Amino acid sequence: MIESGLFEYISLVSALLLFVSLYFNFKLFKKLKMNHQNSRSLIKNAYFNDVTELPNLANIELVISEQMERARRHNKKFIITAMRVDNYFKVKAESESMAHSMMHEAANRLLNLIREEDIVGHIEEDMFLIVFNEYLEDANYTKIVDRISKLFIGEPHLNDNLSLDYHFSLGCAEYPEDGTTVESLISRAKSKALK
C-alpha cells in the first residue's frame, strides 16, 4: 500500500517535472527563434535599404573595397555610376509612399539593365550607385549610359491616374583616376550626379 502511494507520488512528481521541463524548453525555443529573427533583421537593416531591399551604402562600400583590391592586383580600372532621381523629394513632399514606389520601380529598371555580376545599391534616399564588376572601356560605358537614359524615358508604372516622369542625373567615377579610396571614389561619382 505504501509502495503504491510512493509510486503514484513519484509518477506525479515525474509528470510535473516533465511538464515544467517541456514548458521551459518551449519558452527557450521561442526566445532563441526570436533572437535569430532579430539578428537577421539587424543584419538586413545594417546592409540593405529598407525601401528597395538593395545593398545600402555600407554594403556597397565593402563591394567597392573588394573591387579595388582586384583592380590593384591585376593593374586594371573600373567604373562606378551614381544615379540621382532629381525629382524624388518633390514626389516625396506629395506622398512618401508614392516616392517609395517610384524608387522601387527605378531599382527594378536598373536591375533589369545590368548583368548579374554588376551591383546596384540604394545609397541615399534619392540615389543609386552601380558598381560595374568588369573593366569597361569608355565606348562600352557610353553604351550603358545610353541604355540607362532610354530605360528611364517614360512614366514610372505607379498609378494610372498619376503622370510622373523620372528626372535624373548620372555621374561616374573611374578607379584610380577619380579616387584611390572608397570614399573619394563614391564622392566623385555623387558630385558629378549632383551637377
C-alpha positions in Angstrom: 0.0 0.0 0.0 2.8 2.4 1.0 4.7 1.3 -2.1 1.7 2.0 -4.3 1.3 5.5 -2.8 5.0 6.2 -3.2 4.9 5.0 -6.8 1.9 7.4 -7.5 3.8 10.2 -5.8 6.9 9.6 -7.9 4.8 9.3 -11.0 3.1 12.6 -10.3 6.3 14.4 -9.5 7.9 13.0 -12.6 5.0 14.1 -14.8 5.1 17.5 -13.2 8.9 17.8 -13.8 8.4 16.7 -17.4 5.7 19.3 -17.9 7.9 22.0 -16.3 10.8 20.9 -18.5 8.7 21.0 -21.7 7.3 24.4 -20.7 10.8 25.9 -20.2 12.2 24.2 -23.3 9.3 25.7 -25.4 9.9 29.1 -23.9 13.7 28.8 -24.6 12.9 27.7 -28.2 10.7 30.7 -28.7 13.4 33.0 -27.3 16.1 31.5 -29.5 13.8 31.8 -32.5 13.1 35.5 -31.7 16.9 36.2 -31.2 17.6 34.6 -34.6 14.9 36.7 -36.3 16.2 39.8 -34.6 19.8 39.0 -35.7 18.7 38.6 -39.3 16.7 41.8 -39.1 19.7 43.7 -37.7 22.0 42.4 -40.4 19.4 43.2 -43.1 18.9 46.8 -41.7 22.7 47.2 -41.5 23.5 46.3 -45.1 20.3 46.7 -47.1 18.0 49.6 -47.9 14.6 49.2 -46.3 12.6 50.6 -49.3 14.2 48.8 -52.2 16.0 46.0 -50.3 19.1 46.7 -52.4 22.5 46.9 -50.8 22.9 50.2 -48.9 26.0 52.4 -48.6 27.8 50.3 -46.0 27.3 47.2 -48.2 28.4 49.0 -51.4 31.5 50.3 -49.7 32.5 46.7 -49.0 31.9 45.8 -52.6 33.9 48.7 -53.9 36.8 47.9 -51.5 36.9 44.3 -52.8 36.8 45.6 -56.4 39.7 48.0 -55.7 41.8 45.1 -54.4 41.1 43.1 -57.5 41.9 46.1 -59.8 45.2 46.8 -58.0 46.2 43.1 -58.2 45.5 43.0 -62.0 46.5 46.6 -62.7 43.0 47.4 -64.1 40.5 50.2 -63.9 36.8 50.0 -63.1 33.8 52.4 -63.1 31.1 53.2 -60.7 28.0 55.3 -61.6 25.8 57.3 -59.3 22.2 57.9 -60.5 20.3 60.6 -58.7 16.5 60.8 -59.1 16.3 64.6 -59.1 12.5 64.8 -58.6 12.4 62.3 -55.7 12.0 64.9 -52.9 9.3 66.7 -54.9 7.3 63.5 -55.2 8.0 62.7 -51.5 6.5 66.0 -50.5 3.3 65.0 -52.2 3.3 61.3 -51.0 6.0 59.3 -49.2 4.5 56.0 -50.3 4.5 57.3 -53.9 8.1 58.3 -53.6 9.0 54.8 -52.3 7.1 53.2 -55.1 9.0 55.4 -57.6 12.4 54.3 -56.1 11.2 50.7 -56.1 10.4 51.0 -59.8 13.7 52.7 -60.5 15.5 49.8 -58.7 13.7 47.2 -60.8 14.6 49.0 -64.0 18.2 49.2 -63.1 18.3 45.6 -62.0 16.8 44.6 -65.4 19.5 46.7 -67.1 22.7 45.4 -65.5 24.2 41.9 -65.7 24.4 39.5 -62.7 28.0 40.4 -61.9 27.3 44.1 -61.6 25.9 45.5 -58.3 23.2 48.2 -57.8 23.0 49.8 -54.4 20.5 52.3 -53.0 22.9 54.5 -51.1 20.8 57.6 -50.3 17.1 58.3 -50.3 17.3 59.7 -53.9 20.4 58.0 -55.2 21.6 54.6 -56.6 25.1 53.5 -57.2 26.1 50.9 -59.8 29.4 49.1 -59.4 30.5 47.6 -62.7 32.2 44.4 -62.0 34.2 44.4 -65.2 36.9 46.6 -66.6 34.8 48.7 -69.0 36.2 50.5 -71.9 34.9 54.1 -72.4 32.9 53.0 -75.5 31.2 50.3 -73.6 30.4 52.6 -70.7 28.8 55.1 -73.1 26.5 52.4 -74.4 25.5 51.6 -70.8 24.8 55.2 -70.0 22.6 55.4 -73.2 20.7 52.3 -72.1 20.1 53.8 -68.7 18.8 57.0 -70.3 16.5 55.1 -72.6 15.3 52.9 -69.7 14.1 55.9 -67.7 12.2 57.6 -70.6 8.6 57.3 -69.8 6.5 57.3 -66.7 7.0 55.0 -63.7 4.4 52.3 -63.5 2.9 53.5 -60.3 -0.6 54.6 -60.8 -2.8 55.0 -63.9 -4.2 58.3 -62.6 -0.8 59.9 -61.9 1.5 61.3 -64.6 5.0 61.2 -63.2 8.3 61.3 -65.1 11.8 60.4 -63.9 14.2 63.4 -63.8 17.6 62.0 -63.1 21.3 62.8 -63.4 24.2 60.4 -63.8 27.8 60.8 -62.6 30.6 58.3 -63.0 33.9 57.8 -61.4 36.8 55.7 -62.6 39.3 53.9 -60.3 42.1 55.0 -59.9 41.8 58.3 -61.9 38.9 59.8 -59.8 39.8 58.3 -56.5 42.0 55.7 -54.7 39.8 55.3 -51.7 36.3 54.0 -51.4 35.1 57.4 -50.0 36.8 59.5 -52.6 35.5 57.4 -55.5 31.9 57.5 -54.3 32.2 61.2 -53.5 33.4 61.9 -57.0 30.6 59.9 -58.7 28.0 61.6 -56.4 29.3 65.1 -57.1 29.1 64.6 -60.8 25.5 63.4 -60.5 24.6 66.4 -58.4 25.6 68.9 -61.1 
